[in-house]
Amino acid sequence: MMDQASHSHPYKSALPRWPLHDPSWTNRGGTWRSEQSSRESLKENRFRQHFPTHPPFLLTQPECPLYISPPRERMTRPPKHWPTHVQYLTVPQFHSSVSSDALSFLRGGSSKGISLTPAAQSLGVIRPIIDPSHPANGQHGLFAARKIPARTLIVEYIGEVHSDERPTSDYDISLYRFPGESVGVDAAIMGNEARFVNDYRGVRPKPNAQFADRWTVGDLRMGIWSLSEGIRKGDEIVVSYGKAWWAARSPSLTGIGSAKTFRID
C-alpha cells in the first residue's frame, strides 16, 4: 500500500472512479472497501471486470479513491496482409546464441547516454504485388502510407537478434560484427513490417531507402531510412540487398533480381 502523503498521481483524470457512485462501497480507515467482500474478493469480483489480465493497485485517497492498472502495452496486433505463419513483433527478441559480451554492448545504449526514442508507427503499409513485371509478383511489398520526407526513419527492422549461422534465411541482415562473432537480425519467422521491404532491382532504377543502425531505447537496432529524394505516397519502399545477398542465391549475377531468385513471403 502506497503511503497517502507521499503519493502524487499524474493520471488522475484518466482513471475509473466508479466506487464514488456505488453505495455498496464505504471508506474505512482511509481505504475504500466493499461491504459485501474482503479486499481479495474485491480484486477478483470487481476489478477483474475492468482489468481481466492484470491485478489492480489499490491506493488510499480520502477525497477520491483511485484504481490504477499497469501501463498499457504497445499495440501488438498484426497489420493487414500479415502472414499467419510469422509472429508479429514490436521489439526485438534475443536468441540464446548471442554472447553475454555482445548482448551487453547491444543493450547498453542507455548507459552511454545515446538512446533515442522508438520509431513511430511504420510509415509503410503492406500491400500485395500484382504487377507481372515485378520480380516479386504474387508476393508483398511495403509501400509509403504518406509522403515521406528525405532522410526519415520509415521503420525499424525488428526480428530475432542472433549470432548463429542461418544460411537458408532470406530475411537475415547484419547488425554488428564483433571479433569472432557476427550478430544479425532474422525476420523469417518473427518480425515487423520491415521484412516486406524488397530489393530495388527490377522495380526501379535505384533504391529510395537504405539500412542504417541507431540506438533506440538503449538497444542497437537497424532501421530503414528514406534517401535524399524522399518517397512519394503510394510508392514502393525499396532498398539494395547488396550483390553478396544475390550472389549467394544465384549461380551468377546475370539474373540478379529475377523472379526465380526473389525471396518468398
N, C-alpha and C positions, 0 to 999 in steps of 0.2 A: 504494500500500500504506500503510495507516494504521500509525503507529508504535505498538508494543505498549504502551509506558509511558504514552502519552497517551490510550489508548483505554479507555473505560468503556462497557459495553454494557448498556442498561436492559432489553432484551428477551431476555435470555439464555435464560429458561425456555421461550420460545415458538419457538425456532429449532431446525431439524433438526440432529442430532448423529450422523448415520449414519457419518461417517468413523471414529469411535471403535471401531465394531464391524465394520469392514471390514478384513480382513488385507491387502488389496492397497494400503492406504494407509500411508505412513511419514512421520515427521516429520524433515524435512531443513532444518537451519538455522533452526528455529522456524516453518517453513511446511509445512503438510501437503500432500503431493503423491502422485499415483498412481505406482506403479512402472511401469505399462504405458503411461502417456501423459504428455505435457507439460502445462503449465498451459493452453494453448489448447485442446487436445483434451479436457481436463477440463471446461472450460466447455461445450464442445459436447456431449460424451458423457454426463457425469454430471449436470451442473447443469440442463441443459435438460429432463431427465426430471421435475424438480421445479418449475422456473420456465421454462416454454417460451417466454414472451413477454418476459422481462427478463434482461439479463446480470447475473450474480451479482457480489457484492462479497466478495472473499476476504480474511480477516483473519488476522493472525498471533497465535495464542493458544497458548502452550506447554502449558497444562493442558487446555484444552478448545477445539479448533478450531471456529469458528462460521462459518456462512454466512448472509448477510443478503440477502433480496430487498428491492426498493424498497417504499416504503409502499403498502399496499393501497388501491386506488382505491375511491371510493364506489360502491355498487351502482348500476348504470345499467339494470338490467332493467326494461322497462315493466311497469306494474301490469296486473291483469286488466281486460279490456274496453278496452285501449288501441288506438286506430285504427292500422292498419298504414301509413297514408299520412302520419303525423305522427311526427317524430323526438322521442324522449323525452329530456329534459334534466334535469340536477340542478343545473346552474349556468348563469347567463345567457350568451348568445352576443352579441357586439357587432358590429353591422353597420358597414360602412365609411362609411356616411353620417354617423355620429356624429363631430363635430369633435374635434380634439385637446384643445381647452379644455374641452369638455363631458365628454369621456372622463376627463380629469384630475380633474375635480370628482367625477364619478360613482364613480370608483375610488379616491378619496383619503381615505376614512374612516379608514384606519389611521393616517395622518399627523396626523389631527385628534384621535386618541385616543377615537373614538366608535364603534369597531367592535364589533359583537356577534357571538356565535356563530351558525352557521347554524341554521335551523329544524330541529326534529327531523323524523322521518318524518311524512308527511302524516297528519293526524287524520281525514281523509276518505277514503272509498273510492268508486270509480266504479261506478255501477250503471245498468242500462238503465231507462228510464221507460216504463211500460206502462199508465199511467192515462190513459184517453181524455180526461179533463177537464184534463189538464196541458197547458200551451202547448207543451211540448217532448216530447209523447208520441211515442215511436218513436226518440227521441234518448237522451242520457245526462245524468246529473247527478252531483253529488258529495254523498255522504251521510256523516253523522257515524259513524265507526267505533266510538266510545265516547262517553260523556258528556263534553262539552267545557265547562269552566268559563267564567265570564264573562271577557271581555277577554283571551282567549287567542289566540296566533298559531296558526292552523289549518294554513296552508300558504303558502309564498311563491309569488307569481305569476312564474314563470320562463318566459322566451321569448327572442326576438331583440330586443335593445335597438337602436333605430334612430332616425333623425331625418328620414327621407324620408316623403313622403305615401303613405298606404295606405288610401284611402277605401273599398276593397272588403272589407277585412278586418273580420270580426265579433269578432276576438279581440285587438284593439289597444287598450291602455289607456294613459293618460297617466302618465308617470313624473316628469318635471320640465320646467319651462319656463325657458329662458334667453332673454335679449334676442335676438330674431332666430332662435331655434332651439328647437323643441319636441321633447323626447325621449319616446318611447313604448316599450312592451313589447308585441310582437306574438307571440301563441302560435298563429297559424293553421297553420303548418307545422312548428313545433318548440315544445315547452313541457313542462309537467308537469301534475299532477292539477288544478291551479287553473283550467285552461282549461275545465273542465267545470262550474264554478260558474254556476248560472243566475240570472236576474233573479227577484225575488220576485213580480212582477205576475202574477196568475193562479194563483199557487201558495199563498201565504199572505198575511194582511193586511199584514204589514210584514216587512222583511228581518231575519234573525237574525245577519248578519255584515256587515262593511264592509271597504273597501280602506283601507289606511294604510301609508305607507312607513316604512322604518327602515334603518339602516346595518348590513349583515351582512358579516362578514369583509372589511371595507374597502369594500364596494360599497353603493351606494344601491339598495335593492330594494323592490318593492311587495309587501305581504303582505295576507292575508285574515284578519281577526280576528273573533272572536265578540263580540257585543254584551253589554249588561249582564245579559240574562236567561240567557245560556249557551245550549247546544244539547243536546237530548236525544239519546241513542244512537238511530240509525236515521233521524233527521230529515234532510231535505234541507237543505244549506247554500245559502242564497240571499242575494244582495246586491241593491243597486239599481244598475242600469247608468246611470241618470240619464235625464232626459227628452230631453236632446240626442241620446243614443245612439238612442233610439226615433224621435225626430223625423227623424233622418237616414235612417231605413229605412221610414217610412210617411208618406203624404201629410198625415195629421193625427194628433193624439194620441188620437183617438177609439178606435181599435182597438189601443191600446198593449198589448203582451203577448199578442196573439193568435197563433195557430198560423201564420198567414200571414207574420208579421213575425219570428218567433222564429228564431234562428240555427241552422245545421245543424252537426252534429259534423264 
